[in-house]
Amino acid sequence: MTKNSRRSPTDGKLLKEAESRLYNDPLSNDEVTDSSSLLYELQVHQIELKLQNEQLINSTNAAEKAAARFTTLYDFAPIGYVTLNLKGNITHSNFAAAKLLGMSRSRLQGARLAAFVTQDDLVKFNNLLSPSNMQNIHVIQRSCEIELAGMVTKTVQIDISFNDNNLEYLLVLTDITERKKHEVRLQLAASVFSHAHEGIMITDANNTIIEVNDMFSQITGFNRVEVLGKNSDMLKSNKQSPEFYDARQQALLEKDFWYGEIWNKRKDGEVYLAMQAISAVRDITDKIQHYVLLFTDITKSKAHQQQLEYAANYDALTNLPNRLLLLDRLHVTLLQCQRHSKMLAVVYIDLDGFKQVNDTYGHDMGDKLLISISQHMKDALRECDTLARIGGDEFVAVLDDLETPNDCKPILKRLLKATSQSISVDDVLLNVSASMGVTISPQNGTSADLLIREADKAMYIAKESGKDHYHFFDEHCGIEARTLSENLNAVRHALAEGQFELFYQPKINMRTFKVVGVEALVRWRHQEKGLLEPSEFLPFIEKHPIRIELGTWIINMALTQISHWNKQGLDLPISVNVSAYQLNDKNFLAQLTTALEAHQNVRPNQLDLEILETSGLDTMTHLRTLICECKKLGVNFSLDDFGTGYSSLSHLKNLPTDSIKIDRCFVQDMLTNPDDLAIVQGIINLAEAFGRNVIAEGVESAAHADKLLSMNCNIGQGYGIARPMPSAKLPSWLNSWQAAPTWQA
C-alpha cells in the first residue's frame, strides 16, 4: 500500500490486529519481514490520522474566526447596518446605526425605524418599504435620502435590499449630512460665481486663465472660450508702468492679497478703469496654486466722483480753488513754512467797481471779466503761490516761501497791475481795480481762518482808504478803528431808533404751488439813504458784537411775526439768517431758548436758522455741538449759499442741518450756462446723498422752475415767484397766489 492510498473503514480493525500480532506473538524470519512491512503501514496510517485530526481542528477554528471577524466587521463598521422585519421593526443593528439614530442597540431592538424619520420625509421612506417594491427589491438595490429628526437633524442615505430566505429588509444607513452641506456650499459658490456683479477670473500660478464668469465677458468683451488657456497679461493696458505690476506681485507674495485701481483693456482696445482685488490661493505645502481676481468697471463712477470732487474744491467759473481747497492748501503751506523757518503772506483781494459792471452790462459780461482777471492774477503769481476765488468778486492769494514781509511787495504790485489793466470783453473795454489786505505769518498768527480774517479786515481798510492799493494788517491801525467806529455807531443808532425791519420772500413747492414758508430778510430804512439791503451794512459789523445784537433782534421779530400769523390761521415757517459769529456767541443757546419760551403759541419747528458761511467757521466741533443742542429745542437748520465757495462737503458732512440752499448765482444762469447747470445738478445730488432737503434760490421764471423740477428739486424762491415784501403785504399776495399762481417775468 502506498502512502497516498486511501483506506477503507475496516482499516482500523486490521491495524489493531497487526498491532496485537506485532507485540504479542513470536515471529519467524519470514514473519519478521512481513511484520516490518505491516509496522511501516501502521506508522504511516497513524501519521495520516494525526494530519486529518489537525485539519479538522484547523477547519473548526477557521470557521469560528471567520464568524468572529464578520461579527466585528458588522458591529464596528463605520456605516450603519439595520435589519427590519416586514413590519418595519428593527431586528438587528450595529454600533454605527445606533449612534446615528441616537439610541443604544438594546433599545433599538423592536423599534420602528420610521419613528426616526422626519415628518416631511416619512412618505418617501414608507414608499421605499411598500409591498409593491418587495418583489424586485432583491434584484435592484433601492436608495433614497431622508432627514432624521433629533437634537440635530441629519441627512442619511438609505440603501435597501430584501432577504428572500428570512423575509427581512437589509438597510445600509450612511450619514451624508456634511456631504450635503458641502454640496449646498458648492452650489452656492457656483451661483455666486455665475450671478456675481463683479467680473471674476481664476488663473493658475503662471497667470494662465482657467475660468471666468459671465460678468467678466460683459466687462471685457472677451467670451470664455477666447480667454481660457491665455495669459492674463492680454488684459493689460499701457497706462501702468512695469514697477506698478512688480509692486502688485510683491504684495501678493508677501500678503496673498492686493486691492487697488488698475487700467485694463477691453477686446475692442478701449481702456477702462477697474477696481480690482486679487487673492493668492496656496496648497498645503504653502505653494501658490491659483489667483482669484474680482473686478468692477469704475470708469463712469470715477469720472462722476472726480466731477463732484472738482465741484467741491474748485470754482466752476474761474477753475480756481474755492474756499475749501484754499484752507487745505493754506494749512499745508503753514506747516511747511514752520518746518523751514519761512514766512507766508495771505492776501485778501476784492475787486473795485465790479458791481457796476454787473449792473451795467449784466452777469454774463461780469463772469467773463472775472475769468480774464483771474488769469491775469495767476500769471502775476509765482508757481509756488496759490490763488483762490472764495465768492463773488473776492479772491485770496497765499504767497509762500518768504524771507521777510517786504519780499511779497513786488508780487502785490504785479497783482494790482493785473487787476487794474483794461480788459476787452465782447468788444467792450472794462476797467476795474482791486483793494488788497495783507497779513503775514507767523507774526500775525498761524491759524488759517485767523489769517484770512485779518487779511479781510486789512482789505476793508484799503478799500476805505481809496481803493486800488494794498494794506498790511495792523491791529492798532487808526484808520480801521475810525471807520469801524463810524459804521458801528450808525448801526447801533438805527437799532435803537427802530430803523430796521424784516421783509419776507415766499418759498413754494414748485410742483404743487403750495407756499411752504418765507425767508426773513433784514432792511435798514435809512433816514438819508432810503431803504438799504443787507450787503450795504452787514459787512461792517460782521465780526462785531453789534452783529449779535442785531441777529437777536431779527430772531425775536421773526418769532413775533409767526405768533401773529398763527393767530390769523396762517402756518408760515420763517427762515432767519444767522452768522457764524453769532452762533459762536456763548449766550446764543440761552437767548434762543428764552425767545422761544416768550412765544408760547409758536412751534419751534416753525423757525429755520440759515447758517451764513461768509464770515467763516472758527470751530466746526463747537458749531456742530451747538446745532445739536438747538435742534433739541425743535428748531430747524439750513446751510445757506451752498456752492459759492463758502460752503464745503466738510460742512455738509459734519453739520447736522436739515436743508441746503443753492445760491442764486448758479440758479439764475443755469438755463444758459452749462457749468452753472452742472453745479446745480451736483448740489442736488449731494443733498440726496447726504439725506438733506434742497431749496433753490434765484428762481426767476417758470422755465427755471421746470428745470429744477426735472432735476428733483421741488422747493424754490426768487423774483419769479415773489420779491421780498413787508409783512403787511404778504396776506394779499398769498390770496392772489393761491387763486392763480403766476410766474413773474
C-alpha positions in Angstrom: 0.0 0.0 0.0 1.4 3.4 -0.9 1.5 6.5 1.3 -1.2 8.2 -0.7 -3.6 5.3 -0.9 -7.0 5.7 0.8 -8.1 3.2 3.5 -11.4 1.5 4.0 -13.4 1.7 7.2 -12.1 -1.7 8.2 -8.6 -0.5 8.2 -8.9 0.3 11.9 -9.7 -3.3 12.8 -6.8 -4.6 10.7 -4.5 -2.2 12.3 -5.5 -3.4 15.8 -4.9 -7.0 14.7 -1.5 -6.1 13.3 -0.5 -4.3 16.4 -1.6 -7.4 18.5 0.4 -9.8 16.4 3.4 -7.5 16.4 3.7 -7.0 20.1 2.3 -10.4 21.5 3.2 -13.3 19.1 6.7 -14.7 18.4 7.7 -14.4 14.7 9.7 -16.4 12.2 12.2 -14.8 9.9 9.6 -14.6 7.1 7.2 -13.3 9.5 9.6 -10.7 10.7 9.8 -9.4 7.2 6.1 -9.3 6.9 5.8 -7.6 10.3 8.2 -4.9 9.3 6.1 -4.1 6.3 3.0 -4.1 8.4 4.6 -1.8 11.0 5.5 0.6 8.4 2.0 0.7 7.1 0.8 1.2 10.7 3.1 4.2 11.3 2.0 5.8 8.0 -1.6 5.4 9.0 -1.0 6.9 12.4 0.6 9.9 10.7 -2.3 10.3 8.4 -4.8 10.1 11.2 -2.8 12.9 13.0 -2.9 15.1 9.9 -6.6 14.5 9.5 -7.2 15.4 13.1 -5.2 18.6 12.8 -7.0 19.6 9.6 -10.3 19.1 11.4 -9.3 21.2 14.3 -7.9 23.9 12.0 -11.1 23.9 9.9 -13.2 24.4 13.0 -11.0 27.3 14.2 -11.1 29.0 10.8 -14.9 28.9 10.8 -15.0 30.4 14.3 -12.5 33.1 13.4 -14.5 33.9 10.2 -17.6 34.2 12.2 -15.9 36.4 14.8 -14.4 38.5 12.0 -17.8 39.0 10.4 -19.4 40.0 13.7 -16.6 42.5 14.3 -17.0 44.0 10.8 -20.7 44.2 11.3 -20.7 45.7 14.7 -17.9 48.2 14.2 -18.4 49.1 10.6 -18.2 53.0 10.0 -21.6 53.0 8.4 -24.9 51.9 9.9 -26.4 48.4 9.3 -30.0 47.8 10.2 -32.2 44.8 9.6 -36.0 45.2 9.5 -38.8 42.7 9.6 -41.7 43.0 7.3 -43.5 45.3 9.7 -40.6 47.8 9.7 -39.3 46.9 13.2 -35.6 46.7 13.8 -34.3 43.2 14.4 -30.6 43.9 14.2 -28.3 47.0 14.2 -24.7 47.8 14.6 -23.0 50.4 16.7 -22.8 53.0 13.8 -26.5 52.7 13.3 -27.2 53.1 17.0 -25.0 56.2 17.1 -26.7 57.6 14.0 -30.2 57.0 15.5 -29.1 58.3 18.9 -30.1 55.2 20.8 -28.4 52.1 22.2 -28.7 48.8 20.3 -30.7 47.2 23.0 -33.3 49.9 22.9 -33.4 49.9 19.1 -34.4 46.2 19.2 -38.0 46.1 18.1 -38.3 49.9 17.5 -39.8 51.2 14.2 -37.2 52.9 12.0 -40.0 55.1 10.6 -40.2 56.7 14.1 -36.8 58.3 13.5 -37.7 59.9 10.1 -38.8 63.5 9.9 -42.4 64.1 9.0 -41.5 65.7 5.7 -39.7 62.5 4.5 -42.0 59.9 6.1 -43.9 59.3 2.8 -40.7 58.9 0.9 -39.5 56.3 3.5 -42.7 54.4 3.6 -42.8 54.2 -0.2 -39.3 52.7 -0.1 -40.6 49.8 2.1 -44.0 49.4 0.3 -45.1 45.9 -0.6 -45.2 46.8 -4.3 -41.4 47.2 -4.2 -40.8 44.0 -2.3 -40.9 41.7 -5.4 -37.9 43.3 -7.1 -36.0 44.8 -4.3 -33.6 41.9 -4.1 -32.8 42.3 -7.8 -32.3 46.1 -8.0 -31.0 47.8 -4.9 -33.1 50.9 -4.0 -31.9 54.0 -2.2 -33.2 57.4 -1.1 -32.1 60.4 1.1 -34.1 61.2 4.2 -33.8 63.5 7.2 -33.6 62.0 10.7 -35.1 64.0 13.5 -33.3 64.6 16.8 -31.4 67.3 18.6 -29.6 67.9 15.3 -31.3 67.0 12.0 -29.2 64.6 10.0 -29.3 63.7 6.3 -29.0 60.0 5.7 -28.8 57.9 2.6 -30.6 54.6 2.8 -29.6 51.7 0.6 -32.0 48.7 0.9 -32.2 45.1 -0.3 -34.6 42.2 0.5 -33.6 38.8 2.0 -35.9 36.2 0.5 -34.9 33.5 3.0 -35.5 35.4 6.2 -38.2 37.7 4.7 -36.5 40.9 6.0 -35.1 44.2 4.8 -31.4 44.8 4.9 -30.6 48.5 5.2 -27.3 50.4 5.0 -27.5 53.9 6.6 -24.9 56.4 5.6 -24.6 59.8 7.3 -24.3 62.3 4.4 -25.1 65.5 6.4 -21.7 67.1 5.8 -21.6 66.0 2.2 -25.0 67.6 1.6 -23.8 70.8 3.3 -20.7 70.7 1.1 -22.9 70.3 -1.9 -25.0 73.2 -0.9 -21.9 75.3 -0.4 -20.6 74.3 -3.8 -24.0 75.1 -5.4 -23.9 78.5 -3.6 -20.4 79.2 -4.7 -21.3 78.2 -8.3 -24.4 80.5 -8.1 -22.3 83.4 -6.7 -19.7 82.8 -9.4 -22.3 82.8 -12.2 -24.5 85.7 -10.9 -21.9 88.0 -9.3 -22.0 91.6 -10.4 -18.2 91.6 -10.3 -16.0 90.1 -13.0 -14.3 87.0 -11.8 -11.2 85.4 -13.3 -9.2 82.5 -11.9 -5.7 81.8 -13.1 -3.0 79.2 -12.2 0.3 80.2 -10.6 1.6 81.2 -14.0 -1.3 83.6 -14.7 -2.9 81.3 -17.2 -6.6 81.8 -17.2 -8.5 78.7 -16.3 -12.0 80.1 -15.6 -14.1 83.3 -15.9 -17.7 84.2 -15.2 -20.3 85.9 -17.4 -19.7 89.3 -15.9 -16.1 89.1 -16.9 -17.2 88.7 -20.5 -19.7 91.6 -20.2 -16.9 93.9 -18.9 -14.0 92.9 -21.1 -15.8 91.8 -24.3 -14.0 88.5 -24.3 -16.1 85.3 -24.2 -15.0 82.4 -22.1 -13.5 80.3 -25.0 -11.4 83.2 -26.1 -9.5 83.6 -22.9 -9.2 80.1 -21.4 -5.6 79.0 -21.6 -4.4 82.5 -22.3 -2.1 84.6 -20.1 -3.9 87.3 -18.1 -1.4 89.8 -19.5 -3.7 90.0 -22.5 -5.9 92.4 -20.5 -3.1 94.8 -19.6 -3.2 98.4 -20.9 -0.1 100.6 -21.4 -1.2 103.1 -18.8 0.7 101.5 -15.9 4.5 101.1 -15.6 6.3 97.8 -15.0 7.0 99.0 -11.5 3.3 99.0 -10.8 2.9 95.4 -11.7 6.1 94.5 -9.8 4.7 96.1 -6.7 1.4 94.3 -7.1 3.2 90.9 -7.5 5.3 91.6 -4.4 2.2 92.4 -2.4 0.7 89.0 -3.5 3.8 87.2 -2.5 4.0 88.8 0.9 0.4 89.2 1.9 -1.5 86.9 -0.5 -3.8 89.9 -1.4 -3.8 93.1 -3.4 -6.5 95.7 -3.8 -6.5 98.8 -5.9 -7.3 100.6 -9.1 -5.9 99.4 -12.4 -6.3 100.4 -16.0 -7.2 97.4 -18.2 -8.1 96.9 -21.9 -11.2 95.5 -23.4 -11.4 93.3 -26.5 -12.1 96.3 -28.7 -9.0 98.1 -27.4 -10.9 100.5 -25.1 -9.1 101.3 -21.9 -11.2 101.2 -18.7 -10.5 101.7 -15.0 -11.2 98.7 -12.8 -11.3 98.3 -9.0 -9.5 95.0 -8.6 -9.0 92.6 -5.8 -6.6 89.6 -6.2 -6.2 86.8 -3.7 -3.5 84.1 -3.9 -4.6 80.6 -3.1 -1.9 78.3 -1.6 -1.9 74.5 -1.3 -1.0 72.5 1.9 2.7 73.0 1.1 2.2 76.8 1.1 2.9 76.9 -2.7 0.7 79.3 -4.7 -1.7 77.3 -6.7 -4.2 79.8 -8.1 -5.0 83.5 -8.2 -8.6 84.7 -7.9 -9.3 88.1 -9.4 -12.5 90.1 -8.7 -13.0 93.4 -10.5 -15.6 96.0 -11.4 -15.6 98.7 -14.1 -15.5 102.1 -12.2 -14.7 104.3 -15.2 -18.0 106.2 -15.1 -18.3 106.3 -11.3 -14.7 107.5 -11.0 -15.4 110.3 -13.6 -18.5 111.2 -11.6 -16.6 111.2 -8.4 -13.9 113.4 -9.9 -16.6 115.8 -11.1 -18.1 116.0 -7.6 -14.7 116.5 -6.0 -13.8 119.2 -8.6 -17.2 120.9 -7.9 -16.5 120.7 -4.2 -12.9 122.0 -4.4 -12.8 124.4 -7.4 -14.7 127.4 -8.5 -16.8 126.4 -11.5 -16.4 129.8 -13.2 -12.7 130.5 -12.9 -11.4 127.0 -12.2 -9.5 128.4 -9.3 -9.5 126.6 -5.9 -12.5 127.6 -3.7 -12.5 128.3 0.0 -12.4 124.6 1.0 -9.3 123.8 -1.1 -7.7 127.2 -0.1 -8.0 126.3 3.6 -6.5 122.9 2.9 -3.5 124.3 1.0 -3.0 127.1 3.5 -2.8 124.6 6.3 -0.1 122.6 4.4 1.8 125.7 3.5 1.8 126.9 7.1 3.3 123.6 8.2 6.0 123.8 5.5 6.9 127.4 6.5 7.2 126.4 10.1 9.4 123.5 9.2 11.7 125.6 7.1 11.5 128.8 9.2 10.0 130.8 6.4 7.1 133.3 6.2 4.0 133.4 4.1 1.5 136.2 3.2 -2.2 135.9 2.9 -3.7 138.4 0.5 -7.5 139.2 0.5 -8.5 140.7 -2.8 -11.7 142.5 -3.5 -12.4 144.0 -6.9 -13.4 147.7 -7.0 -16.2 148.6 -9.4 -17.2 145.1 -10.3 -20.8 145.6 -9.1 -21.2 148.5 -11.6 -20.0 146.2 -14.4 -22.7 143.6 -13.4 -25.4 146.3 -13.1 -24.5 147.9 -16.4 -23.6 145.0 -18.7 -25.2 142.0 -16.9 -23.9 138.9 -15.1 -22.7 137.3 -18.3 -20.3 140.1 -19.0 -19.3 140.2 -15.3 -18.4 136.5 -15.4 -16.2 136.9 -18.5 -14.4 139.7 -16.8 -13.8 137.6 -13.7 -12.4 134.8 -15.9 -10.0 137.2 -17.5 -8.9 138.9 -14.3 -8.4 135.5 -12.6 -6.0 134.5 -15.4 -4.1 137.8 -15.2 -3.7 137.4 -11.4 -2.5 133.8 -11.8 0.1 135.0 -14.3 1.3 137.6 -11.8 2.0 135.0 -9.1 4.9 132.5 -8.8 4.5 128.8 -9.3 4.6 128.1 -5.6 1.8 130.6 -4.8 -2.0 129.8 -4.6 -4.9 131.9 -5.9 -8.5 131.0 -4.9 -11.9 132.5 -5.5 -14.0 132.5 -2.4 -17.1 134.1 -3.7 -18.4 136.9 -6.0 -15.5 139.2 -6.8 -13.4 138.2 -3.8 -10.1 136.2 -4.1 -7.4 135.1 -1.7 -3.8 134.6 -2.6 -1.3 132.7 -0.5 2.3 133.8 -1.1 4.8 131.1 0.0 8.5 130.9 0.8 9.1 134.5 2.0 12.2 135.5 4.0 10.9 138.9 5.1 7.5 140.7 4.8 8.9 143.0 2.1 9.6 140.0 -0.2 5.9 140.0 -1.0 5.7 143.6 -2.2 6.8 143.0 -5.8 4.1 140.3 -6.1 1.5 142.6 -4.6 2.4 145.3 -7.2 2.1 142.8 -10.0 -1.4 141.8 -8.7 -2.5 145.4 -8.6 -1.3 145.9 -12.2 -3.0 142.7 -13.3 -6.4 143.8 -11.9 -6.3 147.4 -13.0 -5.4 147.0 -16.7 -8.2 147.4 -19.2 -9.8 144.2 -20.4 -11.8 143.9 -23.6 -14.9 141.7 -23.2 -17.2 141.4 -26.2 -15.7 144.5 -27.8 -16.3 146.4 -24.6 -13.3 147.9 -22.7 -13.8 147.3 -19.0 -11.8 148.8 -16.1 -11.8 147.7 -12.5 -9.2 147.7 -9.8 -8.6 145.8 -6.5 -8.3 146.5 -2.8 -6.0 144.1 -1.1 -5.4 143.3 2.6 -2.2 141.5 3.6 -1.3 139.6 6.7 2.0 137.9 7.5 2.5 134.6 9.2 3.9 133.7 11.7 4.0 137.3 13.0 0.2 137.7 12.9 -0.7 134.1 13.7 -0.5 130.6 12.4 -4.3 129.8 12.1 -5.6 129.6 8.5 -9.0 131.1 9.5 -7.5 133.8 11.6 -5.1 134.9 8.8 -7.9 135.1 6.3 -10.0 137.2 8.7 -7.1 139.5 9.4 -6.4 139.9 5.6 -10.1 140.6 5.2 -10.0 143.4 7.8 -6.9 144.9 6.1 -8.7 144.8 2.7 -11.6 146.9 4.0 -9.1 149.5 5.3 -7.5 149.5 1.8 -10.9 150.0 0.2 -11.9 152.8 2.6 -8.6 154.4 2.0 -9.1 155.0 -1.7 -9.0 151.5 -3.3 -6.6 150.2 -5.9 -3.9 149.5 -3.3 -2.9 147.1 -0.6 -2.8 147.5 3.2 -0.9 145.4 5.7 -2.8 144.2 8.7 -2.1 146.2 11.8 -4.1 145.6 15.0 -3.7 149.2 16.1 -4.4 150.9 12.8 -6.3 154.3 13.4 -8.0 154.3 10.0 -9.6 150.9 10.7 -10.7 152.0 14.2 -12.2 155.2 12.9 -14.1 153.6 10.0 -15.4 150.8 12.1 -16.5 153.3 14.8 -18.5 155.4 12.4 -20.3 152.4 10.9 -20.9 150.7 14.2 -22.4 153.9 15.7 -24.7 154.3 12.7 -26.0 150.7 13.1 -26.3 151.0 16.8 -28.4 154.2 16.4 -30.6 152.6 13.7 -31.2 149.6 16.0 -32.2 151.9 18.9 -34.5 154.0 16.8 -36.3 151.0 15.2 -35.0 151.7 11.7 -34.6 148.0 10.9 -37.5 146.0 9.6 -38.0 142.5 8.1 -39.1 141.8 4.6 -40.4 138.3 3.7 -39.8 136.3 0.5 -42.0 133.3 0.0 -40.8 129.8 -0.6 -43.0 127.4 -2.6 -43.3 123.8 -3.6 -42.9 124.3 -7.4 -44.7 121.0 -8.1 -47.8 121.7 -6.0 -47.6 125.5 -5.9 -48.1 125.3 -2.1 -46.4 128.1 0.0 -44.2 126.2 2.4 -42.6 129.2 4.2 -40.8 132.5 3.9 -37.3 133.9 4.4 -36.9 136.9 6.6 -34.6 139.5 5.1 -33.5 142.5 7.1 -33.7 146.0 5.7 -32.5 149.3 7.0 -34.8 152.2 6.4 -32.1 154.8 6.5 -33.2 158.4 7.1 -30.9 159.8 4.3 -30.1 156.9 2.0 -33.5 155.2 1.9 -34.1 151.5 2.1 -30.8 149.7 2.4 -30.2 146.0 1.7 -28.0 143.8 4.0 -25.0 144.0 1.7 -24.8 147.7 2.3 -24.4 147.5 6.1 -23.8 143.9 7.4 -20.2 143.7 6.1 -19.2 146.5 8.5 -20.5 144.7 11.6 -20.0 141.1 10.6 -17.3 140.4 13.2 -18.5 142.8 15.9 -20.8 142.2 18.9 -23.4 144.6 17.4 -23.9 141.8 14.8 -25.1 139.5 17.7 -27.4 142.2 19.0 -29.0 142.7 15.5 -29.2 138.9 15.0 -31.0 138.5 18.3 -33.5 141.3 17.3 -34.2 139.5 14.0 -34.9 136.2 15.6 -37.3 137.8 18.1 -39.1 139.8 15.4 -39.5 136.6 13.3 -41.0 134.7 16.2 -43.3 137.6 16.9 -44.4 137.5 13.3 -45.0 133.7 13.4 -47.1 134.2 16.5 -49.2 136.8 14.8 -49.7 134.7 11.7 -50.6 131.7 13.8 -53.4 133.7 15.4 -54.6 134.6 11.9 -54.6 130.9 10.9 -51.5 131.2 8.7 -49.0 128.5 9.1 -45.8 130.0 7.6 -42.4 128.9 8.9 -39.8 131.6 8.8 -36.1 131.2 7.8 -33.7 133.6 9.5 -30.0 134.1 8.5 -27.6 133.8 11.4 -23.9 134.4 11.0 -21.2 132.0 12.3 -20.0 134.9 14.5 -23.5 135.0 16.1 -23.5 131.2 16.6 -20.1 131.3 18.2 -21.5 133.6 21.0 -21.6 131.7 24.2 -25.1 133.1 25.0 -26.7 132.1 21.8 -28.4 128.9 23.0 -29.8 130.6 26.2 -31.1 133.6 24.2 -32.8 131.3 21.7 -34.4 129.3 24.5 -35.7 132.5 26.1 -37.1 133.8 22.8 -39.0 130.5 22.1 -40.4 130.4 25.7 -41.6 134.0 25.2 -43.8 132.9 22.2 -45.8 130.0 23.5 -48.1 129.7 20.5 -45.1 129.2 18.2 -44.0 125.7 17.3 -40.1 125.6 17.4 -40.0 123.8 14.0 -41.7 127.0 12.5 -38.2 128.6 12.9 -35.5 127.7 10.5 -32.0 129.1 11.1 -29.9 129.5 8.0 -26.1 129.4 8.6 -24.3 132.1 6.6 -20.8 130.9 5.7 -19.4 134.3 4.6 -17.8 135.1 7.9 -16.1 131.7 8.3 -16.5 129.0 10.9 -13.9 129.1 13.7 -14.6 125.7 15.3 -16.5 123.1 13.5 -16.8 120.9 16.6 -18.4 123.8 18.6 -20.8 124.6 15.9 -21.9 121.0 15.5 -22.5 120.7 19.2 -24.5 124.0 19.2 -26.7 122.9 16.3 -27.4 119.6 18.1 -28.4 121.4 21.2 -30.6 123.9 19.3 -32.3 121.0 17.4 -33.2 119.5 20.8 -35.4 122.7 21.2 -37.1 121.8 17.9 -35.8 124.4 15.5 -34.5 123.5 12.1 -31.2 124.4 10.4 -30.3 125.1 6.8 -26.9 125.6 5.1 -27.1 128.8 3.0 -25.3 129.9 -0.1 -24.2 126.4 -0.9 -21.8 126.3 -3.8 -20.4 129.8 -3.6 -17.1 128.6 -2.2 -18.0 129.3 1.5 -19.8 126.0 2.0 -18.0 122.7 1.7 -18.5 119.0 1.8 -16.9 119.1 5.2 -19.7 121.4 6.4 -22.3 119.2 4.7 -20.9 116.1 6.3 -20.3 117.4 9.8 -23.1 119.9 10.4 -26.5 118.2 11.1 -28.5 120.6 9.0 -31.9 119.8 7.6 -31.6 121.6 4.3 -29.2 123.2 1.9 -29.9 126.2 -0.3 -28.4 126.5 -3.8 -27.1 130.0 -4.2 -29.0 132.2 -6.7 -25.9 132.9 -8.7 -25.9 129.4 -10.1 -29.7 129.0 -10.5 -30.2 132.3 -12.3 -27.9 131.4 -15.2 -28.3 127.6 -15.3 -30.6 127.8 -18.4 -27.8 129.4 -20.5 -24.6 128.3 -18.7 -23.8 124.6 -18.8 -21.3 125.0 -15.9 -23.9 126.5 -13.6 -26.4 123.8 -14.6 -23.8 121.1 -13.8 -23.2 122.7 -10.4 -26.9 122.9 -9.6 -27.3 119.2 -10.5 -24.2 118.3 -8.5 -25.6 120.1 -5.4 -28.9 118.4 -5.7 -27.1 115.0 -6.0 -25.1 115.8 -2.9 -28.2 116.8 -1.0 -29.8 113.4 -1.9 -26.7 111.5 -1.0 -26.5 113.2 2.5 -30.2 113.0 3.1 -30.8 116.8 3.1 -33.7 118.8 1.7 -32.7 121.2 -1.1 -34.0 124.7 -1.8 -33.1 126.7 -4.9 -32.8 130.5 -4.7 -32.9 132.7 -7.7 -35.9 131.1 -9.4 -36.8 133.9 -11.9 -39.2 132.2 -14.3 -41.4 129.1 -14.9 -38.5 127.8 -17.1 -36.2 127.8 -14.0 -38.9 126.0 -12.0 -39.5 123.4 -14.7 -35.7 122.7 -15.0 -35.3 122.4 -11.2 -38.3 120.0 -11.0 -36.7 117.8 -13.7 -33.6 117.6 -11.5 -35.7 116.6 -8.4 -35.6 120.0 -6.7 -39.1 120.9 -5.5 -38.7 123.9 -3.3 -37.7 127.3 -4.7 -37.8 131.0 -4.1 -36.9 134.0 -6.2 -38.1 137.0 -8.1 -40.0 134.7 -10.5 -42.2 133.8 -7.5 -42.2 136.9 -5.5 -39.9 139.7 -4.4 -39.3 140.3 -0.7 -42.2 142.2 0.8 -43.3 143.7 4.1 -45.4 141.5 6.3 -48.5 143.7 5.7 -48.5 142.8 2.0 -48.0 139.1 2.4 -51.7 138.1 3.1 -52.9 139.7 -0.1 -50.1 138.1 -2.1 -51.0 134.7 -0.6 -54.6 135.2 -1.7 -53.7 136.1 -5.2 -51.1 133.3 -5.5 -53.5 130.7 -4.2 -56.2 131.9 -6.5 -54.0 131.8 -9.7 -50.2 131.2 -9.3 -48.5 133.3 -12.0 -44.8 133.5 -12.7 -43.3 136.9 -12.9 -41.2 137.8 -15.9 
